[in-house]
């Protein structure tokens, strides 16, 4: 009986950990990388446009 209760508590703790910390951390990381990618794309576009206009 004790083993079953501890197993259920362990599963609940693991699910809480995944949904409370790991998934939000992944979304925050992906959002950060997306913003960095957009800034890099804008920088490349600006350099390309300035390079073509200066000719």
PDB file of N, CA, C and O in Angstrom:
ATOM      1  N   UNK A   1       0.836  -1.203   0.000  1.00  0.00           N
ATOM      2  CA  UNK A   1       0.000   0.000   0.000  1.00  0.00           C
ATOM      3  C   UNK A   1       0.872   1.254   0.000  1.00  0.00           C
ATOM      4  O   UNK A   1       0.625   2.196  -0.752  1.00  0.00           O
ATOM      5  N   UNK A   2       1.891   1.250   0.853  1.00  0.00           N
ATOM      6  CA  UNK A   2       2.771   2.417   0.932  1.00  0.00           C
ATOM      7  C   UNK A   2       3.508   2.637  -0.386  1.00  0.00           C
ATOM      8  O   UNK A   2       3.699   3.768  -0.833  1.00  0.00           O
ATOM      9  N   UNK A   3       3.920   1.519  -0.998  1.00  0.00           N
ATOM     10  CA  UNK A   3       4.637   1.631  -2.265  1.00  0.00           C
ATOM     11  C   UNK A   3       3.748   2.247  -3.344  1.00  0.00           C
ATOM     12  O   UNK A   3       4.214   3.060  -4.142  1.00  0.00           O
ATOM     13  N   UNK A   4       2.486   1.868  -3.372  1.00  0.00           N
ATOM     14  CA  UNK A   4       1.547   2.408  -4.352  1.00  0.00           C
ATOM     15  C   UNK A   4       1.327   3.904  -4.123  1.00  0.00           C
ATOM     16  O   UNK A   4       1.310   4.685  -5.074  1.00  0.00           O
ATOM     17  N   UNK A   5       1.163   4.293  -2.878  1.00  0.00           N
ATOM     18  CA  UNK A   5       0.950   5.709  -2.562  1.00  0.00           C
ATOM     19  C   UNK A   5       2.172   6.525  -2.952  1.00  0.00           C
ATOM     20  O   UNK A   5       2.038   7.604  -3.531  1.00  0.00           O
ATOM     21  N   UNK A   6       3.362   6.023  -2.642  1.00  0.00           N
ATOM     22  CA  UNK A   6       4.582   6.746  -2.991  1.00  0.00           C
ATOM     23  C   UNK A   6       4.793   6.807  -4.504  1.00  0.00           C
ATOM     24  O   UNK A   6       5.312   7.797  -5.021  1.00  0.00           O
ATOM     25  N   UNK A   7       4.393   5.760  -5.207  1.00  0.00           N
ATOM     26  CA  UNK A   7       4.479   5.776  -6.672  1.00  0.00           C
ATOM     27  C   UNK A   7       3.559   6.838  -7.258  1.00  0.00           C
ATOM     28  O   UNK A   7       3.958   7.594  -8.144  1.00  0.00           O
ATOM     29  N   UNK A   8       2.333   6.892  -6.762  1.00  0.00           N
ATOM     30  CA  UNK A   8       1.376   7.902  -7.235  1.00  0.00           C
ATOM     31  C   UNK A   8       1.893   9.304  -6.912  1.00  0.00           C
ATOM     32  O   UNK A   8       1.807  10.198  -7.754  1.00  0.00           O
ATOM     33  N   UNK A   9       2.423   9.506  -5.720  1.00  0.00           N
ATOM     34  CA  UNK A   9       2.974  10.813  -5.354  1.00  0.00           C
ATOM     35  C   UNK A   9       4.162  11.174  -6.241  1.00  0.00           C
ATOM     36  O   UNK A   9       4.321  12.333  -6.626  1.00  0.00           O
ATOM     37  N   UNK A  10       4.988  10.198  -6.562  1.00  0.00           N
ATOM     38  CA  UNK A  10       6.128  10.444  -7.446  1.00  0.00           C
ATOM     39  C   UNK A  10       5.684  10.846  -8.844  1.00  0.00           C
ATOM     40  O   UNK A  10       6.258  11.751  -9.449  1.00  0.00           O
ATOM     41  N   UNK A  11       4.657  10.168  -9.355  1.00  0.00           N
ATOM     42  CA  UNK A  11       4.129  10.512 -10.683  1.00  0.00           C
ATOM     43  C   UNK A  11       3.536  11.908 -10.670  1.00  0.00           C
ATOM     44  O   UNK A  11       3.757  12.680 -11.603  1.00  0.00           O
ATOM     45  N   UNK A  12       2.783  12.247  -9.626  1.00  0.00           N
ATOM     46  CA  UNK A  12       2.200  13.595  -9.530  1.00  0.00           C
ATOM     47  C   UNK A  12       3.280  14.658  -9.428  1.00  0.00           C
ATOM     48  O   UNK A  12       3.165  15.723 -10.034  1.00  0.00           O
ATOM     49  N   UNK A  13       4.327  14.376  -8.666  1.00  0.00           N
ATOM     50  CA  UNK A  13       5.434  15.331  -8.548  1.00  0.00           C
ATOM     51  C   UNK A  13       6.142  15.508  -9.879  1.00  0.00           C
ATOM     52  O   UNK A  13       6.500  16.629 -10.240  1.00  0.00           O
ATOM     53  N   UNK A  14       6.351  14.425 -10.616  1.00  0.00           N
ATOM     54  CA  UNK A  14       7.005  14.509 -11.922  1.00  0.00           C
ATOM     55  C   UNK A  14       6.157  15.320 -12.901  1.00  0.00           C
ATOM     56  O   UNK A  14       6.684  16.153 -13.638  1.00  0.00           O
ATOM     57  N   UNK A  15       4.847  15.079 -12.909  1.00  0.00           N
ATOM     58  CA  UNK A  15       3.964  15.843 -13.805  1.00  0.00           C
ATOM     59  C   UNK A  15       3.950  17.326 -13.439  1.00  0.00           C
ATOM     60  O   UNK A  15       3.972  18.190 -14.316  1.00  0.00           O
ATOM     61  N   UNK A  16       3.914  17.611 -12.146  1.00  0.00           N
ATOM     62  CA  UNK A  16       3.931  19.008 -11.701  1.00  0.00           C
ATOM     63  C   UNK A  16       5.227  19.682 -12.134  1.00  0.00           C
ATOM     64  O   UNK A  16       5.220  20.827 -12.585  1.00  0.00           O
ATOM     65  N   UNK A  17       6.345  18.959 -11.994  1.00  0.00           N
ATOM     66  CA  UNK A  17       7.640  19.510 -12.387  1.00  0.00           C
ATOM     67  C   UNK A  17       7.673  19.815 -13.878  1.00  0.00           C
ATOM     68  O   UNK A  17       8.155  20.870 -14.289  1.00  0.00           O
ATOM     69  N   UNK A  18       7.162  18.892 -14.686  1.00  0.00           N
ATOM     70  CA  UNK A  18       7.168  19.079 -16.141  1.00  0.00           C
ATOM     71  C   UNK A  18       6.308  20.274 -16.533  1.00  0.00           C
ATOM     72  O   UNK A  18       6.744  21.123 -17.311  1.00  0.00           O
ATOM     73  N   UNK A  19       5.088  20.348 -16.000  1.00  0.00           N
ATOM     74  CA  UNK A  19       4.174  21.405 -16.428  1.00  0.00           C
ATOM     75  C   UNK A  19       4.476  22.748 -15.784  1.00  0.00           C
ATOM     76  O   UNK A  19       4.117  23.782 -16.347  1.00  0.00           O
ATOM     77  N   UNK A  20       5.121  22.768 -14.627  1.00  0.00           N
ATOM     78  CA  UNK A  20       5.368  24.029 -13.931  1.00  0.00           C
ATOM     79  C   UNK A  20       6.710  24.644 -14.306  1.00  0.00           C
ATOM     80  O   UNK A  20       6.847  25.867 -14.275  1.00  0.00           O
ATOM     81  N   UNK A  21       7.705  23.830 -14.659  1.00  0.00           N
ATOM     82  CA  UNK A  21       9.040  24.373 -14.874  1.00  0.00           C
ATOM     83  C   UNK A  21       9.605  24.086 -16.259  1.00  0.00           C
ATOM     84  O   UNK A  21      10.134  24.995 -16.898  1.00  0.00           O
ATOM     85  N   UNK A  22       9.510  22.860 -16.737  1.00  0.00           N
ATOM     86  CA  UNK A  22      10.214  22.483 -17.954  1.00  0.00           C
ATOM     87  C   UNK A  22       9.538  23.059 -19.198  1.00  0.00           C
ATOM     88  O   UNK A  22      10.211  23.646 -20.045  1.00  0.00           O
ATOM     89  N   UNK A  23       8.226  22.903 -19.321  1.00  0.00           N
ATOM     90  CA  UNK A  23       7.521  23.408 -20.505  1.00  0.00           C
ATOM     91  C   UNK A  23       7.593  24.937 -20.590  1.00  0.00           C
ATOM     92  O   UNK A  23       7.879  25.449 -21.672  1.00  0.00           O
ATOM     93  N   UNK A  24       7.349  25.696 -19.513  1.00  0.00           N
ATOM     94  CA  UNK A  24       7.516  27.155 -19.622  1.00  0.00           C
ATOM     95  C   UNK A  24       8.958  27.572 -19.939  1.00  0.00           C
ATOM     96  O   UNK A  24       9.174  28.550 -20.656  1.00  0.00           O
ATOM     97  N   UNK A  25       9.932  26.847 -19.417  1.00  0.00           N
ATOM     98  CA  UNK A  25      11.324  27.174 -19.725  1.00  0.00           C
ATOM     99  C   UNK A  25      11.613  26.948 -21.207  1.00  0.00           C
ATOM    100  O   UNK A  25      12.324  27.739 -21.827  1.00  0.00           O
ATOM    101  N   UNK A  26      11.075  25.888 -21.770  1.00  0.00           N
ATOM    102  CA  UNK A  26      11.271  25.631 -23.197  1.00  0.00           C
ATOM    103  C   UNK A  26      10.621  26.727 -24.050  1.00  0.00           C
ATOM    104  O   UNK A  26      11.216  27.202 -25.017  1.00  0.00           O
ATOM    105  N   UNK A  27       9.398  27.122 -23.686  1.00  0.00           N
ATOM    106  CA  UNK A  27       8.732  28.177 -24.447  1.00  0.00           C
ATOM    107  C   UNK A  27       9.479  29.505 -24.328  1.00  0.00           C
ATOM    108  O   UNK A  27       9.587  30.245 -25.305  1.00  0.00           O
ATOM    109  N   UNK A  28       9.993  29.809 -23.136  1.00  0.00           N
ATOM    110  CA  UNK A  28      10.747  31.043 -22.957  1.00  0.00           C
ATOM    111  C   UNK A  28      12.020  31.017 -23.793  1.00  0.00           C
ATOM    112  O   UNK A  28      12.386  32.027 -24.394  1.00  0.00           O
ATOM    113  N   UNK A  29      12.693  29.881 -23.835  1.00  0.00           N
ATOM    114  CA  UNK A  29      13.904  29.757 -24.634  1.00  0.00           C
ATOM    115  C   UNK A  29      13.596  29.912 -26.116  1.00  0.00           C
ATOM    116  O   UNK A  29      14.310  30.619 -26.828  1.00  0.00           O
ATOM    117  N   UNK A  30      12.543  29.259 -26.583  1.00  0.00           N
ATOM    118  CA  UNK A  30      12.180  29.367 -27.994  1.00  0.00           C
ATOM    119  C   UNK A  30      11.784  30.794 -28.364  1.00  0.00           C
ATOM    120  O   UNK A  30      12.120  31.275 -29.446  1.00  0.00           O
ATOM    121  N   UNK A  31      11.070  31.468 -27.464  1.00  0.00           N
ATOM    122  CA  UNK A  31      10.679  32.851 -27.728  1.00  0.00           C
ATOM    123  C   UNK A  31      11.903  33.749 -27.803  1.00  0.00           C
ATOM    124  O   UNK A  31      11.988  34.622 -28.667  1.00  0.00           O
ATOM    125  N   UNK A  32      12.852  33.536 -26.895  1.00  0.00           N
ATOM    126  CA  UNK A  32      14.088  34.315 -26.893  1.00  0.00           C
ATOM    127  C   UNK A  32      14.862  34.095 -28.195  1.00  0.00           C
ATOM    128  O   UNK A  32      15.333  35.054 -28.807  1.00  0.00           O
ATOM    129  N   UNK A  33      14.994  32.841 -28.616  1.00  0.00           N
ATOM    130  CA  UNK A  33      15.720  32.544 -29.853  1.00  0.00           C
ATOM    131  C   UNK A  33      14.992  33.105 -31.070  1.00  0.00           C
ATOM    132  O   UNK A  33      15.637  33.537 -32.026  1.00  0.00           O
ATOM    133  N   UNK A  34      13.674  33.107 -31.052  1.00  0.00           N
ATOM    134  CA  UNK A  34      12.912  33.683 -32.159  1.00  0.00           C
ATOM    135  C   UNK A  34      13.164  35.184 -32.260  1.00  0.00           C
ATOM    136  O   UNK A  34      13.340  35.712 -33.358  1.00  0.00           O
ATOM    137  N   UNK A  35      13.180  35.871 -31.122  1.00  0.00           N
ATOM    138  CA  UNK A  35      13.433  37.311 -31.126  1.00  0.00           C
ATOM    139  C   UNK A  35      14.848  37.599 -31.632  1.00  0.00           C
ATOM    140  O   UNK A  35      15.046  38.509 -32.437  1.00  0.00           O
ATOM    141  N   UNK A  36      15.832  36.822 -31.163  1.00  0.00           N
ATOM    142  CA  UNK A  36      17.207  36.992 -31.640  1.00  0.00           C
ATOM    143  C   UNK A  36      17.284  36.759 -33.146  1.00  0.00           C
ATOM    144  O   UNK A  36      17.975  37.491 -33.854  1.00  0.00           O
ATOM    145  N   UNK A  37      16.573  35.739 -33.636  1.00  0.00           N
ATOM    146  CA  UNK A  37      16.558  35.453 -35.073  1.00  0.00           C
ATOM    147  C   UNK A  37      15.936  36.577 -35.881  1.00  0.00           C
ATOM    148  O   UNK A  37      16.424  36.908 -36.962  1.00  0.00           O
ATOM    149  N   UNK A  38      14.865  37.167 -35.368  1.00  0.00           N
ATOM    150  CA  UNK A  38      14.228  38.274 -36.081  1.00  0.00           C
ATOM    151  C   UNK A  38      15.153  39.490 -36.119  1.00  0.00           C
ATOM    152  O   UNK A  38      15.265  40.154 -37.150  1.00  0.00           O
ATOM    153  N   UNK A  39      15.811  39.779 -35.006  1.00  0.00           N
ATOM    154  CA  UNK A  39      16.751  40.904 -34.965  1.00  0.00           C
ATOM    155  C   UNK A  39      17.901  40.662 -35.942  1.00  0.00           C
ATOM    156  O   UNK A  39      18.318  41.583 -36.644  1.00  0.00           O
ATOM    157  N   UNK A  40      18.415  39.436 -35.995  1.00  0.00           N
ATOM    158  CA  UNK A  40      19.503  39.113 -36.924  1.00  0.00           C
ATOM    159  C   UNK A  40      19.037  39.248 -38.369  1.00  0.00           C
ATOM    160  O   UNK A  40      19.782  39.755 -39.208  1.00  0.00           O
ATOM    161  N   UNK A  41      17.822  38.807 -38.674  1.00  0.00           N
ATOM    162  CA  UNK A  41      17.300  38.920 -40.037  1.00  0.00           C
ATOM    163  C   UNK A  41      17.131  40.385 -40.445  1.00  0.00           C
ATOM    164  O   UNK A  41      17.423  40.749 -41.584  1.00  0.00           O
ATOM    165  N   UNK A  42      16.664  41.218 -39.525  1.00  0.00           N
ATOM    166  CA  UNK A  42      16.518  42.644 -39.816  1.00  0.00           C
ATOM    167  C   UNK A  42      17.893  43.277 -40.036  1.00  0.00           C
ATOM    168  O   UNK A  42      18.049  44.117 -40.923  1.00  0.00           O
ATOM    169  N   UNK A  43      18.882  42.886 -39.245  1.00  0.00           N
ATOM    170  CA  UNK A  43      20.231  43.426 -39.409  1.00  0.00           C
ATOM    171  C   UNK A  43      20.809  43.033 -40.768  1.00  0.00           C
ATOM    172  O   UNK A  43      21.399  43.869 -41.452  1.00  0.00           O
ATOM    173  N   UNK A  44      20.646  41.780 -41.163  1.00  0.00           N
ATOM    174  CA  UNK A  44      21.142  41.329 -42.470  1.00  0.00           C
ATOM    175  C   UNK A  44      20.422  42.064 -43.590  1.00  0.00           C
ATOM    176  O   UNK A  44      21.048  42.468 -44.571  1.00  0.00           O
ATOM    177  N   UNK A  45      19.119  42.240 -43.452  1.00  0.00           N
ATOM    178  CA  UNK A  45      18.352  42.962 -44.463  1.00  0.00           C
ATOM    179  C   UNK A  45      18.820  44.409 -44.570  1.00  0.00           C
ATOM    180  O   UNK A  45      18.964  44.929 -45.676  1.00  0.00           O
ATOM    181  N   UNK A  46      19.057  45.063 -43.438  1.00  0.00           N
ATOM    182  CA  UNK A  46      19.510  46.455 -43.450  1.00  0.00           C
ATOM    183  C   UNK A  46      20.885  46.571 -44.103  1.00  0.00           C
ATOM    184  O   UNK A  46      21.115  47.474 -44.907  1.00  0.00           O
ATOM    185  N   UNK A  47      21.790  45.672 -43.766  1.00  0.00           N
ATOM    186  CA  UNK A  47      23.131  45.714 -44.372  1.00  0.00           C
ATOM    187  C   UNK A  47      23.043  45.457 -45.867  1.00  0.00           C
ATOM    188  O   UNK A  47      23.752  46.101 -46.640  1.00  0.00           O
ATOM    189  N   UNK A  48      22.194  44.535 -46.291  1.00  0.00           N
ATOM    190  CA  UNK A  48      22.032  44.245 -47.717  1.00  0.00           C
ATOM    191  C   UNK A  48      21.470  45.452 -48.457  1.00  0.00           C
ATOM    192  O   UNK A  48      21.956  45.800 -49.533  1.00  0.00           O
ATOM    193  N   UNK A  49      20.456  46.091 -47.894  1.00  0.00           N
ATOM    194  CA  UNK A  49      19.842  47.251 -48.542  1.00  0.00           C
ATOM    195  C   UNK A  49      20.837  48.406 -48.622  1.00  0.00           C
ATOM    196  O   UNK A  49      20.959  49.043 -49.668  1.00  0.00           O
ATOM    197  N   UNK A  50      21.547  48.680 -47.533  1.00  0.00           N
ATOM    198  CA  UNK A  50      22.536  49.773 -47.545  1.00  0.00           C
ATOM    199  C   UNK A  50      23.650  49.459 -48.532  1.00  0.00           C
ATOM    200  O   UNK A  50      24.126  50.356 -49.227  1.00  0.00           O
ATOM    201  N   UNK A  51      24.071  48.207 -48.607  1.00  0.00           N
ATOM    202  CA  UNK A  51      25.115  47.831 -49.561  1.00  0.00           C
ATOM    203  C   UNK A  51      24.676  48.002 -50.993  1.00  0.00           C
ATOM    204  O   UNK A  51      25.481  48.421 -51.825  1.00  0.00           O
ATOM    205  N   UNK A  52      23.443  47.699 -51.319  1.00  0.00           N
ATOM    206  CA  UNK A  52      22.962  47.846 -52.694  1.00  0.00           C
ATOM    207  C   UNK A  52      22.687  49.309 -53.055  1.00  0.00           C
ATOM    208  O   UNK A  52      22.833  49.698 -54.214  1.00  0.00           O
ATOM    209  N   UNK A  53      22.289  50.122 -52.069  1.00  0.00           N
ATOM    210  CA  UNK A  53      22.000  51.534 -52.347  1.00  0.00           C
ATOM    211  C   UNK A  53      23.262  52.352 -52.527  1.00  0.00           C
ATOM    212  O   UNK A  53      23.235  53.388 -53.191  1.00  0.00           O
ATOM    213  N   UNK A  54      24.378  51.904 -51.942  1.00  0.00           N
ATOM    214  CA  UNK A  54      25.597  52.714 -52.008  1.00  0.00           C
ATOM    215  C   UNK A  54      26.326  52.579 -53.342  1.00  0.00           C
ATOM    216  O   UNK A  54      27.291  53.303 -53.590  1.00  0.00           O
ATOM    217  N   UNK A  55      25.888  51.682 -54.188  1.00  0.00           N
ATOM    218  CA  UNK A  55      26.562  51.498 -55.490  1.00  0.00           C
ATOM    219  C   UNK A  55      26.163  52.550 -56.475  1.00  0.00           C
ATOM    220  O   UNK A  55      26.635  52.542 -57.612  1.00  0.00           O
TER     221      UNK A  55
END
